[in-house]
């Protein structure tokens, strides 16, 4: 979230983008690994309930899209990051905005899953 907010120039405007990516990316990777492992354990606890819930399917679809968004960022957008402090490319802003929307949807779908 913080990296997305930095790319959208909403937070940490003074910090260079390259520094923000360098400092936050390891934490994001660790957080994703913890979330992924705990998610698998939750699904294994009640696989049929999860599979039959529409909200769970939406959440999984959004997680796949979020993963593709990160892949696109690293393969197509992250190049020449040192120049972003002067001129943020529209693709970086698009990836950041899409990431925020996808993760908000993932959180909502995750909470929604608990009620079905």
C-alpha positions as CSV (number, residue, x, y, z in Angstrom):
1,X,0.0,0.0,0.0
2,X,2.8,2.5,0.9
3,X,4.6,1.9,-2.4
4,X,1.3,2.4,-4.3
5,X,0.7,5.6,-2.4
6,X,4.2,6.8,-3.1
7,X,3.8,6.0,-6.9
8,X,0.6,8.1,-6.8
9,X,2.4,10.9,-5.0
10,X,0.0,10.8,-2.1
11,X,2.5,9.7,0.6
12,X,6.3,10.0,1.2
13,X,6.7,12.6,-1.6
14,X,10.1,13.6,-0.4
15,X,11.5,10.0,-0.5
16,X,13.0,8.8,-3.8
17,X,11.0,6.1,-5.4
18,X,14.0,3.8,-5.7
19,X,14.6,4.0,-2.0
20,X,11.0,3.3,-1.2
21,X,11.0,0.3,-3.4
22,X,14.3,-1.0,-2.0
23,X,13.1,-0.6,1.6
24,X,9.5,-1.8,1.3
25,X,9.7,-4.6,-1.3
26,X,11.4,-7.2,1.1
27,X,8.6,-6.5,3.6
28,X,5.9,-6.9,1.0
29,X,7.4,-10.2,-0.1
30,X,7.5,-11.5,3.4
31,X,4.0,-10.3,4.1
32,X,2.7,-12.0,1.0
33,X,4.4,-15.3,1.9
34,X,2.8,-15.2,5.4
35,X,-0.6,-14.4,3.9
36,X,-0.3,-17.1,1.3
37,X,0.7,-19.8,3.8
38,X,-2.0,-18.8,6.3
39,X,-4.6,-18.7,3.4
40,X,-3.7,-22.2,2.3
41,X,-4.1,-23.4,5.9
42,X,-7.5,-21.7,6.2
43,X,-8.6,-23.3,2.9
44,X,-7.4,-26.7,4.0
45,X,-9.5,-26.4,7.2
46,X,-12.7,-26.1,5.2
47,X,-12.0,-26.7,1.5
48,X,-15.6,-27.4,0.4
49,X,-17.0,-24.4,2.2
50,X,-14.4,-22.1,0.6
51,X,-14.8,-23.6,-2.8
52,X,-18.6,-23.3,-2.8
53,X,-18.5,-19.6,-1.7
54,X,-18.8,-17.0,-4.4
55,X,-16.8,-14.5,-2.3
56,X,-13.9,-16.9,-2.0
57,X,-13.8,-17.4,-5.8
58,X,-13.9,-13.6,-6.3
59,X,-11.0,-13.3,-3.8
60,X,-8.9,-15.9,-5.6
61,X,-9.6,-14.2,-8.9
62,X,-8.6,-10.8,-7.5
63,X,-5.4,-12.4,-6.0
64,X,-4.5,-13.7,-9.4
65,X,-5.0,-10.3,-11.0
66,X,-2.9,-8.7,-8.2
67,X,-0.1,-11.2,-8.9
68,X,-0.3,-10.4,-12.6
69,X,-0.2,-6.7,-11.7
70,X,3.0,-7.1,-9.8
71,X,4.5,-9.2,-12.6
72,X,3.6,-6.5,-15.1
73,X,5.2,-3.9,-12.8
74,X,8.5,-5.8,-12.6
75,X,8.7,-6.8,-16.2
76,X,7.4,-3.7,-18.0
77,X,7.3,-0.7,-15.7
78,X,10.2,-0.7,-13.1
79,X,12.9,0.2,-15.6
80,X,14.5,3.7,-15.3
81,X,13.1,4.1,-11.8
82,X,15.7,6.7,-10.9
83,X,14.0,9.2,-13.2
84,X,10.6,8.7,-11.6
85,X,11.2,11.4,-9.0
86,X,11.0,14.0,-11.7
87,X,8.4,12.5,-14.0
88,X,6.3,9.6,-12.8
89,X,5.3,7.4,-15.8
90,X,1.6,6.8,-16.3
91,X,2.1,3.1,-16.2
92,X,3.5,3.3,-12.7
93,X,0.5,5.3,-11.6
94,X,-1.9,2.8,-13.3
95,X,-0.2,-0.2,-11.6
96,X,-0.4,1.6,-8.2
97,X,-4.0,2.5,-8.6
98,X,-5.0,-0.9,-9.8
99,X,-3.1,-2.5,-6.9
100,X,-4.9,-0.5,-4.4
101,X,-8.3,-1.3,-5.9
102,X,-7.4,-5.0,-6.2
103,X,-6.2,-5.3,-2.6
104,X,-9.3,-3.5,-1.3
105,X,-11.4,-6.0,-3.2
106,X,-9.4,-8.9,-1.8
107,X,-10.0,-7.6,1.8
108,X,-13.7,-7.1,1.2
109,X,-14.1,-10.5,-0.5
110,X,-12.1,-12.1,2.4
111,X,-14.5,-10.6,5.0
112,X,-17.5,-11.4,2.8
113,X,-16.3,-15.1,2.8
114,X,-16.6,-15.3,6.5
115,X,-20.4,-14.5,6.4
116,X,-21.3,-17.2,3.9
